[in-house]
Amino acid sequence: MCSDSEPSNLALDSPCSDDHLAILAKDLTAWEKVACALGLSGADVEEIDLSYKSLPRKRIKMLMKWKKKYKENATYQRLIVTFNRLERCDMAERVREVSTTPSFEGVHHSSPFADHLKTWYTHTDPNANLWPLIRRGKFCKLAIVSVNLKKIVPIDLSNIFDASDFKKELNEKKVILIGGAPGSGKSALLWYMCQKWASGEMFQEFSLVIYIKLSEYSTIQSPCSIADILPCSSKIKNGACDEIEADDGKGILFLLDGWDELPKSLQENSIFKDIITSSPKHSLLLSTVVVTSRCMSSDELHGSATSRLETLGFADQEVKECIMDITGNEEAAHALMEALESRPSLLNSCHLPLHAIIITHMFKTKKNNLPTTLLETFKLLILNCIQRHVIKKEPGRVMDHEEIDTIERLPIQLQASFYSLSELAFHGLLEDKILFSKEELKSIPDTLSLLFGIKLHEETGLKTKYAFLHQSIQELLAAIHMSRMPPDDQLDCFLTLYDQERFHGLIQFYAGVTSLKLVETVRILTYGILCCASTFNKYEAIPAFLCSRTMKKNLLSQLATLGWNTENFDSTFESGVHVLLGNKPAEPANETTVLSLCAGNEKHSSAKSMDTSFKGLGKDTSSTAYSCGKQLRLLANCLYEANNPALYEQLVKFELAIFNVPLSPSDCLSLGYLIARSHDKYVSLFGCELSSNCIKSFKQGLGESSCIGELTIIDPSFDEQTIKYLSELIIRNSNITMLSLSFCNLEHNGLAYILNASKGCPIQKLQLTTSNVQVDDSNGPVLQEFIVGMPSLEALDLASNLLMGDIGARYIGQALKYTNSLRTLNLSQCGITSDGIMPLCESLEMNTSLTDLDLSCNNISNDGINYLSQSLTSNHALIMLKIKNCQFTEHGIKSLARMLFQNTTIATILWDGNVMMSNEELKQMLEQCGLLTPSVAAVMLSCAFS
């Protein structure tokens, strides 16, 4: 037994230090039991268990939570007493031992370098002009996701070091790579982390948090030591270096901001590369590193990263908060949100915080007016910069508003500078370059205030490099330069750049600048989204390929590799775009386009045929599926920016099918916008994890268009709010003829929502398979009224809804008495018994339209088969009856045979799974009953075994 009493000791009566708790956490077992003994609640334990993946992190977070909860009372003495009571004498002794060692926390946090960093982070706000939300503590609401898996996973900022897919111990190095588009908040995120550390609110497991802006070192030939990069004066550098390297970098967090802004030479050989890769040149093996970069410029870091995250910018709610914060006026914020919802391109861009801030300020300065497109927004921004530049160069000048009213008609004295800047922007993008030297600007007469200088440290002193005011300004200028090229060169550039994500901004602006008047660019763009086999609706295995004539040779050779007979395909390419059906080419469509978009992965069985086509076309199935949303958004935004109605005439038939690809609200907004402007739509979304905001955005993108012909959604993540938005979408799209909502968890209220919404549509087929449909006396009349009141309804599929039961069968039976349109009814596996069959049987005596009835996998028994046989004796419409696995015996077989003796309309009865009977045994039984006629034998023998 351990002793409960301990001699008084001043050291033991002091609060535990963070670094001592981290040491103790390594030896801790049964952390949940210890947590309860220390006074943490069950809710605290559950929160820790759910929030952190690795056991070491759970242990340390438990101890940190205990310290935070009990503050000054979280002492070494209390730990010793607790471990003694748990009979963990070894841990009690370990506490005594650790308490006598120097506290890493105390030494480092009081060092001159730590004090310098805290002062810097607390009193400096480099992002104040662009990030008003930081000071109000709202920045942590920005979306951060883990991209280690195909499925993106939201990450809370406090758990940023627990997002790794690797099992890392506390004393092992972690490298967190954070990617994101320009303006998505990478730099501001790191600075926010610095501020939270300095204030003591977060990241207290680190004794030092060192922020380094890499662009400031881009002109240093080769920084090779810690001293070269520390953000402090030479007076404290030596002590700081000793402090950092004293314990192999343990407890040190480096924040390296802007890997993509470093020259290639420094990415390959510098202290920054050594910090990330744990080079033996430096004693930093146990340091932790967070490095930011644009996604397309960080491939070489993937091998070193223990975790990859991405900043997505604002979620929908945070866009609204940002707008409210900047406008300071609820009425103005509401007006801006309404304007944005009618402009998908602008609303999508507002998820990038910098774009949201720029667009909001444009809205304010234009007196509550908003440009229609992102192109117009940044054109106005550039124009505003040039106007201010001219006034600044000529003080006192009053500028005529029409003097510089559009960048397409700049005064002749400004054109040379403007087009030279456009060329610089274009080649900079191609070279992945955002910083330019004075030498590169020598040939440009005037920068027109479109660039700003950045002071960079070099061995010889400070030097200045220049960057465009915003990445989107560089992309727009590059698009203008590209549009001035000869048409053939434009097409070559477009074909080279369109499928690389880092050029999507350029491509989108190019679409707006040119209105996509070169038809080949539209063909390249649509081909680039996805070309694969589709297995939906009335088509089976339709590989749809859209391409320009320039891609013909390459495409045909790859099709031949896949085993296609391409001998007669040459003539089909003369009109530019075609669909290939099997081995027979479709007829040329006179420059029209059949657009079939489909993404998939191997999770879905129907995607197997697609897998071959993807690989044959040089596409990786899973990666293509993962990027589908972004590609579709690019197409929608390009068409929106182009604002060219003639383009939509090319989308004669639009088939959209996406398998197992998580879609964001902004993706759905763009999809809706794209679908609304094509014709004869068939939309299938399989396992896309659609939230209520996704459906709402999809509805907004569709606008007032009533365009969807067939809608299929398979998504078990539906909740009631999602179903409400979907109901509104159905009401607006009054041309839906086929609606399939399988696996959508409709439950009780959802069924009523969907049926009421569908009343105004000419629905011919309604499929609600495995949708947890529940029918009782409150929503049963809605189902009955729907069937009776839908003269267009030909097929109703309610299979695999076990909670339908006899009540559901009763209301459907009542409806069948009054409908003469329903031809196919599937009630298999719906929990129906012989009692529920009776009202169905009564209606079958009167119904003259139903030709196909499926009652399989219901416990109908012999009684139910008797009722069914009697009613079908006078029915002369039914052709197909499926009653597999319905729990009846030979008695039921005889009842069916007697019915067939009088009913010659029924051509097929599928009754297998009930009675094991051979052909000979069945014939013998029918012959004994006097029922063995050729017509009865033809129907009944099909399910007996030979």
Backbone hydrogen bonds, N-H to C=O, Kabsch-Sander energy under -0.5 kcal/mol:
donor,donor_aa,acceptor,acceptor_aa,energy
13,D,9,N,-1.7
14,S,11,A,-1.1
16,C,74,A,-2.6
21,L,17,S,-2.0
22,A,18,D,-2.1
23,I,19,D,-1.6
24,L,20,H,-2.4
25,A,21,L,-2.2
26,K,22,A,-0.8
26,K,23,I,-0.8
27,D,23,I,-0.6
27,D,24,L,-1.0
28,L,24,L,-0.5
28,L,25,A,-0.8
33,K,30,A,-0.5
34,V,30,A,-1.9
35,A,31,W,-2.6
36,C,32,E,-2.0
37,A,33,K,-2.0
38,L,34,V,-2.0
39,G,35,A,-0.5
39,G,36,C,-1.0
40,L,35,A,-2.5
45,V,41,S,-2.1
46,E,42,G,-2.4
47,E,43,A,-2.4
48,I,44,D,-2.2
49,D,45,V,-2.4
50,L,46,E,-2.2
51,S,47,E,-1.9
52,Y,48,I,-1.5
58,K,54,S,-1.7
59,R,55,L,-2.2
60,I,56,P,-2.3
61,K,57,R,-2.5
62,M,58,K,-1.9
63,L,59,R,-2.0
64,M,60,I,-2.4
65,K,61,K,-2.2
66,W,62,M,-2.1
67,K,63,L,-2.2
68,K,64,M,-2.5
69,K,65,K,-2.2
70,Y,66,W,-2.4
71,K,67,K,-2.0
73,N,70,Y,-2.7
74,A,71,K,-1.8
75,T,73,N,-2.0
76,Y,12,L,-0.5
76,Y,14,S,-1.3
77,Q,12,L,-2.8
79,L,75,T,-1.6
80,I,76,Y,-2.4
81,V,77,Q,-2.4
82,T,78,R,-2.3
83,F,79,L,-2.6
84,N,80,I,-2.4
85,R,81,V,-2.2
86,L,82,T,-1.5
87,E,84,N,-1.6
88,R,83,F,-3.5
89,C,87,E,-0.6
92,A,88,R,-2.0
93,E,89,C,-2.4
94,R,90,D,-1.7
95,V,91,M,-2.0
96,R,92,A,-1.8
97,E,93,E,-2.2
98,V,94,R,-2.7
99,S,95,V,-2.4
100,T,96,R,-0.7
100,T,97,E,-0.8
101,T,98,V,-1.5
104,F,102,P,-0.7
107,V,103,S,-2.1
108,H,104,F,-2.1
109,H,105,E,-1.9
110,S,106,G,-0.8
111,S,108,H,-1.7
115,D,111,S,-2.5
116,H,112,P,-2.3
117,L,113,F,-2.5
118,K,114,A,-2.4
119,T,115,D,-2.3
120,W,116,H,-2.3
121,Y,117,L,-2.9
122,T,118,K,-2.2
123,H,119,T,-2.3
124,T,120,W,-1.2
128,A,125,D,-1.9
130,L,127,N,-0.6
131,W,127,N,-3.1
134,I,131,W,-1.4
135,R,131,W,-0.5
137,G,134,I,-1.9
138,K,133,L,-2.0
139,F,133,L,-0.6
141,K,138,K,-2.1
142,L,139,F,-2.4
143,A,313,G,-2.8
145,V,310,E,-2.3
146,S,153,V,-2.9
147,V,308,R,-2.5
152,I,150,K,-0.5
153,V,146,S,-1.4
155,I,144,I,-3.5
159,N,156,D,-1.8
160,I,157,L,-1.6
162,D,159,N,-2.4
163,A,160,I,-0.6
165,D,306,T,-0.9
166,F,306,T,-0.6
168,K,166,F,-1.1
172,E,169,E,-1.7
174,K,287,S,-0.7
176,I,289,V,-3.2
177,L,175,V,-0.6
177,L,307,S,-2.7
178,I,176,I,-0.6
178,I,291,V,-2.8
179,G,177,L,-0.6
179,G,309,L,-2.8
180,G,293,S,-0.6
184,S,181,A,-2.0
189,L,185,G,-2.0
190,L,186,K,-1.8
191,W,187,S,-2.2
192,Y,188,A,-2.2
193,M,189,L,-2.0
194,C,190,L,-2.0
195,Q,191,W,-2.2
196,K,192,Y,-2.3
197,W,193,M,-2.1
198,A,194,C,-2.6
199,S,195,Q,-1.9
200,G,197,W,-1.1
201,E,196,K,-1.8
202,M,196,K,-1.5
206,F,203,F,-1.4
207,S,251,G,-2.1
208,L,251,G,-1.5
210,I,208,L,-0.5
210,I,253,L,-3.0
211,Y,209,V,-0.7
212,I,255,L,-2.9
214,L,212,I,-0.9
214,L,257,D,-2.1
215,S,257,D,-0.6
216,E,213,K,-1.5
217,Y,214,L,-2.1
218,S,215,S,-1.1
220,I,217,Y,-1.2
228,D,225,S,-0.8
229,I,226,I,-1.5
230,L,226,I,-1.0
232,C,230,L,-1.9
236,I,233,S,-1.0
237,K,233,S,-0.6
238,N,234,S,-0.7
240,A,236,I,-2.1
241,C,237,K,-2.8
242,D,238,N,-2.1
243,E,239,G,-2.2
244,I,240,A,-2.3
245,E,241,C,-2.2
246,A,242,D,-0.9
248,D,245,E,-1.1
249,G,244,I,-0.8
250,K,247,D,-1.7
251,G,286,L,-0.5
252,I,249,G,-2.0
253,L,208,L,-2.7
254,F,252,I,-0.5
254,F,288,T,-2.8
255,L,210,I,-3.0
256,L,254,F,-0.7
256,L,290,V,-3.0
257,D,212,I,-2.7
257,D,255,L,-0.8
258,G,256,L,-0.6
259,W,292,T,-3.2
261,E,258,G,-1.6
262,L,259,W,-1.5
266,L,263,P,-0.6
267,Q,263,P,-1.8
268,E,264,K,-1.6
269,N,265,S,-1.7
271,I,223,P,-2.6
274,D,270,S,-1.9
275,I,271,I,-2.4
276,I,272,F,-1.8
277,T,273,K,-2.3
278,S,274,D,-0.9
279,S,274,D,-2.0
282,H,279,S,-1.6
284,L,282,H,-1.8
286,L,248,D,-3.3
287,S,284,L,-1.4
288,T,252,I,-2.8
289,V,174,K,-2.6
290,V,254,F,-2.8
291,V,176,I,-2.6
292,T,256,L,-2.3
293,S,178,I,-1.9
297,S,294,R,-2.0
298,S,295,C,-1.2
301,L,298,S,-1.9
302,H,298,S,-0.5
302,H,299,D,-1.4
304,S,301,L,-0.8
305,A,301,L,-1.8
306,T,175,V,-2.0
307,S,175,V,-1.5
309,L,177,L,-3.4
310,E,145,V,-2.1
311,T,179,G,-2.7
312,L,143,A,-2.6
312,L,310,E,-0.6
313,G,143,A,-0.7
314,F,351,H,-2.6
319,V,315,A,-1.8
320,K,316,D,-1.5
321,E,317,Q,-1.9
322,C,318,E,-2.6
323,I,319,V,-2.3
324,M,320,K,-2.5
325,D,321,E,-2.5
326,I,322,C,-2.1
327,T,323,I,-2.7
328,G,324,M,-2.3
333,A,329,N,-2.6
334,H,330,E,-2.3
335,A,331,E,-2.1
336,L,332,A,-2.3
337,M,333,A,-2.3
338,E,334,H,-2.1
339,A,335,A,-2.0
340,L,336,L,-2.5
341,E,337,M,-2.1
342,S,338,E,-0.7
342,S,339,A,-0.7
343,R,340,L,-2.1
347,L,340,L,-0.5
347,L,343,R,-2.4
348,N,344,P,-2.7
349,S,345,S,-1.6
350,C,346,L,-1.4
351,H,348,N,-1.4
352,L,349,S,-1.9
354,L,183,G,-1.6
355,H,352,L,-0.6
356,A,352,L,-2.3
357,I,353,P,-2.4
358,I,354,L,-2.4
359,I,355,H,-3.0
360,T,356,A,-2.1
361,H,357,I,-2.3
362,M,358,I,-2.3
363,F,359,I,-2.2
364,K,360,T,-1.9
365,T,361,H,-2.6
366,K,362,M,-1.9
367,K,364,K,-1.4
368,N,363,F,-2.2
369,N,363,F,-0.6
377,T,373,T,-1.7
378,F,374,L,-2.2
379,K,375,L,-2.1
380,L,376,E,-2.3
381,L,377,T,-1.8
382,I,378,F,-2.3
383,L,379,K,-2.7
384,N,380,L,-2.5
385,C,381,L,-2.0
386,I,382,I,-2.4
387,Q,383,L,-2.6
388,R,384,N,-2.2
389,H,385,C,-2.1
390,V,386,I,-2.4
391,I,387,Q,-2.1
392,K,388,R,-2.4
393,K,389,H,-2.0
394,E,390,V,-1.3
397,R,394,E,-1.9
399,M,397,R,-0.7
403,E,400,D,-2.0
404,I,400,D,-0.7
405,D,402,E,-0.6
409,R,406,T,-1.1
410,L,407,I,-0.7
414,L,411,P,-2.2
415,Q,411,P,-1.0
416,A,412,I,-0.7
418,F,414,L,-2.3
419,Y,415,Q,-2.8
420,S,416,A,-1.8
421,L,417,S,-2.4
422,S,418,F,-1.9
423,E,419,Y,-1.8
424,L,420,S,-2.3
425,A,421,L,-2.6
426,F,422,S,-2.2
427,H,423,E,-2.4
428,G,424,L,-2.1
429,L,425,A,-2.0
430,L,426,F,-2.1
431,E,427,H,-1.8
432,D,429,L,-1.5
433,K,428,G,-3.8
436,F,466,Y,-2.7
441,L,437,S,-0.8
441,L,438,K,-0.7
442,K,438,K,-0.6
442,K,439,E,-0.9
444,I,441,L,-1.6
450,L,447,T,-2.2
452,F,467,A,-2.6
454,I,465,K,-3.1
456,L,463,K,-3.7
457,H,216,E,-1.5
458,E,461,G,-1.7
461,G,458,E,-1.6
463,K,456,L,-2.7
465,K,454,I,-2.2
466,Y,436,F,-2.8
467,A,452,F,-2.0
469,L,450,L,-2.0
473,I,470,H,-0.7
474,Q,470,H,-1.8
475,E,471,Q,-2.2
476,L,472,S,-2.5
477,L,473,I,-2.5
478,A,474,Q,-2.2
479,A,475,E,-2.1
480,I,476,L,-2.1
481,H,477,L,-2.1
482,M,478,A,-2.5
483,S,479,A,-2.2
484,R,480,I,-0.8
484,R,481,H,-0.9
485,M,482,M,-1.3
489,D,486,P,-0.5
490,Q,486,P,-2.3
491,L,487,P,-2.3
492,D,488,D,-2.1
493,C,489,D,-2.5
494,F,490,Q,-2.8
495,L,491,L,-2.7
496,T,492,D,-1.7
497,L,493,C,-2.2
498,Y,494,F,-2.5
500,Q,497,L,-2.0
501,E,499,D,-0.6
503,F,500,Q,-2.2
504,H,501,E,-1.8
507,I,503,F,-2.7
508,Q,504,H,-2.5
509,F,505,G,-2.2
510,Y,506,L,-2.6
511,A,507,I,-2.2
512,G,508,Q,-1.5
513,V,509,F,-2.8
514,T,510,Y,-2.5
515,S,511,A,-1.4
517,K,514,T,-1.2
519,V,517,K,-1.1
521,T,518,L,-1.8
522,V,518,L,-0.7
522,V,519,V,-0.7
523,R,519,V,-1.7
524,I,520,E,-2.6
525,L,521,T,-2.3
526,T,522,V,-2.6
527,Y,523,R,-2.4
528,G,524,I,-2.2
529,I,525,L,-0.8
529,I,526,T,-0.5
530,L,526,T,-0.9
534,S,542,I,-0.8
539,Y,536,F,-1.7
542,I,534,S,-2.1
544,A,532,C,-1.6
544,A,542,I,-0.6
545,F,543,P,-0.6
545,F,578,H,-0.5
551,M,548,S,-1.7
552,K,549,R,-1.3
555,L,551,M,-2.4
556,L,552,K,-2.6
557,S,553,K,-1.9
558,Q,554,N,-1.8
559,L,555,L,-2.5
560,A,556,L,-2.3
561,T,557,S,-1.6
562,L,558,Q,-1.3
563,G,560,A,-1.4
564,W,559,L,-2.4
566,T,564,W,-1.1
569,F,566,T,-1.4
572,T,569,F,-0.7
573,F,569,F,-0.8
573,F,570,D,-1.3
574,E,571,S,-1.2
576,G,573,F,-1.6
577,V,575,S,-0.5
578,H,545,F,-0.7
580,L,543,P,-0.9
581,L,579,V,-0.6
581,L,584,K,-1.5
582,G,580,L,-0.6
584,K,581,L,-2.5
586,A,579,V,-1.7
592,T,589,A,-0.9
593,T,650,Q,-1.7
595,L,593,T,-0.7
595,L,653,K,-2.0
596,S,594,V,-0.7
597,L,595,L,-0.6
597,L,655,E,-3.1
598,C,596,S,-0.5
599,A,657,A,-1.8
604,H,601,N,-1.5
607,A,604,H,-1.8
608,K,605,S,-1.6
611,D,607,A,-1.6
612,T,608,K,-0.9
613,S,609,S,-1.0
614,F,610,M,-2.6
615,K,611,D,-2.2
616,G,612,T,-2.6
617,L,613,S,-1.5
617,L,614,F,-0.5
618,G,615,K,-1.6
619,K,614,F,-3.1
621,T,619,K,-0.6
624,T,620,D,-2.7
625,A,621,T,-2.5
626,Y,622,S,-2.4
627,S,623,S,-1.7
628,C,625,A,-1.1
631,Q,627,S,-2.1
632,L,628,C,-2.8
633,R,629,G,-2.3
634,L,630,K,-2.0
635,L,631,Q,-2.0
636,A,632,L,-2.6
637,N,633,R,-2.9
638,C,634,L,-2.6
639,L,635,L,-2.4
640,Y,636,A,-2.1
641,E,637,N,-3.1
642,A,638,C,-2.5
643,N,639,L,-1.4
644,N,639,L,-0.6
647,L,644,N,-2.1
648,Y,644,N,-0.5
648,Y,645,P,-0.9
649,E,645,P,-0.6
649,E,646,A,-0.8
650,Q,647,L,-1.7
651,L,648,Y,-1.0
652,V,593,T,-1.6
652,V,650,Q,-1.6
653,K,593,T,-0.9
654,F,679,H,-1.3
654,F,680,D,-0.7
655,E,595,L,-2.4
655,E,653,K,-0.6
656,L,654,F,-0.5
656,L,682,Y,-2.8
657,A,597,L,-2.8
657,A,655,E,-0.5
658,I,684,S,-2.1
659,F,599,A,-2.8
660,N,686,F,-2.8
663,L,688,C,-1.9
668,C,664,S,-2.2
669,L,665,P,-2.2
670,S,666,S,-1.9
671,L,667,D,-2.4
672,G,668,C,-2.5
673,Y,669,L,-2.0
674,L,670,S,-2.6
675,I,671,L,-2.8
676,A,672,G,-2.2
677,R,673,Y,-0.5
677,R,674,L,-1.1
678,S,675,I,-1.7
679,H,651,L,-1.2
681,K,707,C,-1.1
682,Y,654,F,-2.2
683,V,710,E,-3.0
684,S,656,L,-3.1
685,L,712,T,-2.9
686,F,658,I,-3.1
686,F,684,S,-0.5
687,G,685,L,-0.6
687,G,714,I,-3.8
691,S,689,E,-0.6
695,I,691,S,-1.9
696,K,692,S,-2.4
697,S,693,N,-2.6
698,F,694,C,-2.6
699,K,695,I,-2.3
700,Q,696,K,-2.1
701,G,697,S,-2.6
702,L,698,F,-1.8
703,G,699,K,-1.3
705,S,702,L,-1.7
707,C,705,S,-0.8
709,G,681,K,-1.8
710,E,681,K,-1.6
711,L,738,M,-2.7
712,T,683,V,-2.9
713,I,740,S,-3.0
714,I,685,L,-2.5
715,D,713,I,-0.6
715,D,742,S,-0.8
718,F,715,D,-1.1
723,I,719,D,-2.0
724,K,720,E,-2.0
725,Y,721,Q,-2.1
726,L,722,T,-2.4
727,S,723,I,-2.4
728,E,724,K,-1.9
729,L,725,Y,-2.1
730,I,726,L,-2.4
731,I,727,S,-2.3
732,R,728,E,-1.9
733,N,729,L,-2.0
734,S,732,R,-1.3
736,I,733,N,-1.2
737,T,709,G,-3.4
738,M,709,G,-1.3
739,L,765,K,-2.5
740,S,711,L,-2.7
741,L,767,Q,-3.1
743,F,769,T,-2.2
744,C,741,L,-1.0
746,L,771,S,-2.6
747,E,771,S,-1.1
750,G,746,L,-1.6
751,L,747,E,-0.9
752,A,748,H,-1.1
753,Y,749,N,-2.4
754,I,750,G,-2.5
755,L,751,L,-2.5
756,N,752,A,-2.4
757,A,753,Y,-2.1
758,S,754,I,-1.7
759,K,755,L,-0.5
759,K,756,N,-0.8
760,G,757,A,-0.6
761,C,758,S,-1.9
763,I,761,C,-1.7
764,Q,737,T,-3.5
765,K,737,T,-1.9
766,L,795,A,-2.4
767,Q,739,L,-2.9
768,L,766,L,-0.5
768,L,797,D,-3.4
770,T,799,A,-2.5
771,S,768,L,-0.9
774,Q,747,E,-0.9
775,V,803,L,-1.1
780,G,776,D,-2.3
783,L,779,N,-1.7
784,Q,780,G,-2.4
785,E,781,P,-2.8
786,F,782,V,-2.2
787,I,783,L,-2.1
788,V,784,Q,-2.2
789,G,785,E,-2.6
790,M,787,I,-0.7
793,L,790,M,-1.3
794,E,764,Q,-2.9
795,A,764,Q,-2.4
796,L,824,T,-2.5
797,D,766,L,-2.9
798,L,796,L,-0.6
798,L,826,N,-2.6
800,S,828,S,-2.8
801,N,798,L,-0.6
802,L,800,S,-0.5
804,M,801,N,-2.2
805,G,830,C,-2.6
808,G,804,M,-2.0
809,A,805,G,-1.9
810,R,806,D,-2.1
811,Y,807,I,-1.9
812,I,808,G,-2.1
813,G,809,A,-2.5
814,Q,810,R,-2.0
815,A,811,Y,-1.7
816,L,812,I,-2.1
817,K,813,G,-0.7
817,K,814,Q,-0.8
818,Y,815,A,-1.6
819,T,815,A,-0.6
823,R,794,E,-2.6
824,T,794,E,-2.5
825,L,852,D,-2.6
826,N,796,L,-2.5
827,L,825,L,-0.6
827,L,854,D,-3.0
829,Q,856,S,-2.7
830,C,827,L,-0.7
834,S,859,N,-0.6
837,I,833,T,-1.4
838,M,834,S,-0.9
840,L,836,G,-0.8
841,C,837,I,-2.7
842,E,838,M,-2.2
843,S,839,P,-1.6
844,L,840,L,-1.8
845,E,841,C,-1.1
846,M,843,S,-1.2
847,N,843,S,-2.4
851,T,823,R,-2.4
852,D,823,R,-2.3
853,L,880,M,-2.4
854,D,825,L,-2.4
855,L,853,L,-0.5
855,L,882,K,-3.3
857,C,884,K,-3.3
858,N,855,L,-0.7
859,N,832,I,-0.6
860,I,858,N,-2.4
861,S,886,C,-2.5
864,G,860,I,-1.6
865,I,861,S,-1.9
866,N,862,N,-2.3
867,Y,863,D,-2.2
868,L,864,G,-2.5
869,S,865,I,-2.7
870,Q,866,N,-2.2
871,S,867,Y,-2.1
872,L,868,L,-2.0
873,T,869,S,-0.8
873,T,870,Q,-0.5
874,S,871,S,-0.8
875,N,872,L,-0.7
879,I,851,T,-2.2
880,M,851,T,-2.7
881,L,908,T,-2.2
882,K,853,L,-2.6
883,I,881,L,-0.5
883,I,910,L,-2.8
885,N,912,D,-1.2
886,C,883,I,-0.6
892,G,889,T,-0.7
893,I,889,T,-1.4
894,K,890,E,-2.2
895,S,891,H,-1.8
896,L,892,G,-2.2
897,A,893,I,-2.2
898,R,894,K,-2.4
899,M,895,S,-1.9
900,L,896,L,-2.3
901,F,897,A,-1.4
902,Q,898,R,-0.6
902,Q,899,M,-1.3
903,N,899,M,-2.4
904,T,902,Q,-0.7
907,A,879,I,-2.0
908,T,879,I,-2.0
909,I,939,V,-0.6
910,L,881,L,-2.5
911,W,909,I,-0.8
914,N,911,W,-0.7
917,M,915,V,-0.9
919,N,945,F,-1.9
922,L,918,S,-2.5
923,K,919,N,-2.7
924,Q,920,E,-2.4
925,M,921,E,-2.2
926,L,922,L,-2.6
927,E,923,K,-2.5
928,Q,924,Q,-2.0
929,C,925,M,-1.3
930,G,927,E,-0.9
931,L,926,L,-3.1
932,L,926,L,-0.7
933,T,931,L,-1.7
937,A,933,T,-2.7
938,A,934,P,-2.1
939,V,935,S,-1.4
940,M,936,V,-2.6
941,L,937,A,-2.3
943,C,940,M,-1.1
944,A,941,L,-1.0
945,F,917,M,-1.6
